[in-house]
Amino acid sequence: MTAIWALAAYITSIIVWNAALKRNIGEAMLVGLLVVTAFAGGDFLTVLGTSVLDAMQEEVTYAAIAFVVASHVLSRTPILLRLIDILNSLLGRVRGGPVYTSILGGAAFASIAHIGAAVTAAVGSITIPWMKRSGVTPAMSATVVAGCAGMGITFPFSGTMFILVGSAGVSQLMSADEIVVPLFVAGTWCLVYRLVAAFVIVRRHGIQAMDPADLLPVRRSVRVGWTSLLLLVAIAVPVALTLGPTGRALNSWTGVDVGDAISLVLWIPVLLTVLVAFLGRDALPKRPAQWWTLLGDSAPRIGVVGVTIVAAFAASGALASLGLPAQLTSLLSRLDAPLWILAICVGVLVVAVAIPLTGSATMAAIGPVAVATLVGAGVPAPVAATAVLVFASTEGASPPSAAPIYVASGIAGADPGKTFKPLVGYFCLPILAIGVFISLGALPV
């Protein structure tokens, strides 16, 4: 039970340091990491060093920092303002238009890419500045985008889905084909809920439609800013090369999995930065010294985001080395209660594991046991597997360790700690409830 106690101490220490003592989230995550590694006893230094080294090699760490730099450079050019003018011309008259667009765009991209951090980066790089321009606070903008990150898990055919249904324990209970329709329906339920949450956010936070005086006619905004639409190329090119007919053709031609060779999380910020440097060249520095000053101005944001995300991944690795997956699996296998209590307990445990781990790692660790537990209580196997995937889809909205939180906060220039409470209230707990209702048959799939 050491790892379970370490997980509880980790979350508690972060909440106390950040919320009670009012310290910044970077410090809180470092304190949490030290608390976790303290549970390793005499192996403290070994576990700490290995975990930090592994965390610094995570591609999402690079992506979060790269997006901070890209968004900072982008803010020094008129490119994004022109793109936002076009979007406002089309949807600015709708109250909360950027919020709804962010959620629908997140669903569309998640159904293709399935990678939470990539969904956050691709959608957030466009919609977060738009939401901020429309009066949405930076923290709420980051919350909306990070809250959509897990939708990739709730739509077929994510890698997380295949990890679960391909495991020995689950493949004996059902075939992979049996989950496709239930999971698509569950993903639709989750999307519908997020649109309802958007409606509540728009009303509760007083988000208004744009002032008509600030809206340009569509023809004029497109004529002035059509080159800004080329920013979408930074998203479209990596997606086209790795997914769909183009991706399959390249896989066949090269003989390798292009999706593994070309990382969406890595290449989207690279292409975005290159395009910004080209399109905004007239507004950007011309001499190296000026570039050094420009990039140096982004250092404070990079510091907080970088330290926070490295500490989050390091703590995840430390918890894994302490045996968290095995201990939670053992705890889950001993549950014996009425179905509604069992479903809640299974959901809470899956969500708890998804706090420090990714959805895929969560499914590999305790997914089969979670499905078997629900099946043993009378839930059909495809429904049980669908519910467990819905539980795991909270990975993007589960503070304090979810990578999408820090990617979105980096783009928005927001304190990640200020997203924790709304993420739990608007996304994490309601998605947990949806998974429970699916288990009970109250939400048909």
Helices and strands as residue ranges (DSSP letters): H 2-15, I 16-20, H 25-38, G 41-43, H 44-56, H 59-75, H 79-91, H 97-113, H 116-133, H 138-146, G 149-152, H 159-165, H 168-171, G 176-179, H 180-204, G 212-214, H 218-225, G 226-232, H 233-242, H 244-254, H 258-261, H 264-279, H 288-296, H 299-321, H 324-333, H 339-354, H 359-376, H 381-392, G 393-397, H 403-412, H 417-423, I 424-428, H 429-440
